[in-house]
Amino acid sequence: MVHLHSILRWAVVLIGLLAVIRALKGVTGKTPFTAADSKAGLFFSIICDIQLLVGLLLYFVFSPKAQAAMSNMGAAMKDATLRFYAVEHATLAIVAIALVHIGKSKVKKAATDAQKHKLALIFYGIALLLIFVLTPWPFRAALGGSWF
């Protein structure tokens, strides 16, 4: 299950980048908001939801790190790695996914193509930035992250 969650992050990052790049091109190029732009946001929200579901299963059922943290939350707060997985990673993930969904809703309701691109860029961009921060990348050795 941990491996699946780790692999899915790549889909989240790639689809998120696609949605942000399409929004950036729309803002800078003043192009119409197309069905492809809408689908990029839709796929970003779907893959984030799948990742959240897998993450919640890990958090509450399968993760030894989460289980260790929940067994003694006071001690977990003193351990940077356990605190990251028990609090920081989970909280930022929920905030990022909420931003994707809020952004998708605001984009759908926006009156003009320019507003749609701008809102997509803001909400998807901030969500993707949070995703980069919350991910235990391999260069964050203390967190035990890996590429896959």
N, C-alpha and C positions, 0 to 999 in steps of 0.2 A: 504494500500500500504506500509506503514511503517512496518507493521507486516511481510509482505512478504519479504521485504528487510532484515529484521532482521533474519528471518528464513533461507533465502538463504545464509547468511554468514556462517552458519554451513556447508552447502554443499560445499561452497568455501573452507573453512578451512579443512574439511575432505578430499576432493578430492585433494587439494593442498598438504596436508600431505602425501597422498598416492603417489603422483607424486614425492615428495622430497625423501620419504623413498625408493621408487624403484630406484631412481637415486643414492642415497647413497649406497644402497646395490650393485648396479652395479659398482660403483667406488671402494668400498672396497673389493668386492668379485671378481672383474674383470670378471663379467658375460657377456654373449652376450646381446645386446640390442634387446629385443623381441617386438612383436606386442603389448603385454600387457604394456610395457614401453611406447610405442608410444601412445597407447590409454589413458594412465594416463595423459599424457601431453595434448592430444586432449580434454579429458573431463574437465581438469583444465581450458583450454582456453574457452571452451563452457560455463561452469558455471560462469566464470568470465564475459563473454560477457552478459549473462542473467542478472547477478547482476548489471552490468553497465547500461543496458537498464532500469531496474527497478529504479536504482539510479538516472538516468537522468530524468525519469518521475517524481520522487519525487522532484528533484532539481528545475525543471522548471514548474511543474504543481501542485503537491499535498502537498508539505512540507511547513507547516507554518513557520518553522525555516528558511528555505531557502528564503521564500518570505519576511520575516522580515529582513533578512540580505540584500537582494537585494534592498529593499525599501530605505535603508540608509546604504550604504557600509562603510562609514566613521565611523558610530556608531558601526557597526558590527565588525570592526577591533579592537575596544576598548573593546569589550565583548568577553571573551575567548570562551564561548560556541558557540556563533554565528560565530565567526571567524573559529572555528574548523569545523563546518558544511559547511560554505560558501566557505572556501578556503582550509584548510588543508586536510579534509576528501576527498573532491572531487579531489584535485590535486594528492594526494598520490594514490588514487584509479586508476586514469588514468595512472599514472606512473607504478604502479604494474601490471596493465593489459597489458600495452605496453611491459613490461619485459617478461610477460608470452608469448606473441605473438612473440617477437623477439627471445626468447629462443627456442620456438617451431620451428621457421624457421631455426635457426642455428643448432639445433639438427638434423633436416631433412637433412641438407646439409653436416653435418660432415662426414668425411671419415671412421672413425673407431668407433667401439662400445664403446671403452674407451672414445673417444672424445664426443660421444653422451651423455653418462652418466654424464660426467664432466660438459658439457654445461647445461644439464637439471638441475643438482644439483645447479649450480651457478645461473642461471636465475630464476628457479622456487623457489629456496631457498630465494633469495633476494626479489622476489615478495611476497612470503608468509610472510616474516619478515615485509615488508611494510604493508601488510594486517593486521597483528597483531597490528601494531602501529596505523593504521588509524581506527580501529574498536572501537566504543564507548562501551567498555565492562562494565559490572555492577560495577566493582571495580573502574571505573573512574566516580565516583558519580557526579562530576560537569557537566558531559556531558549528564547525564540522560539516560545512557545506561541500557539495560536489557538483561537477558539471551535469551529471545525470543521476 
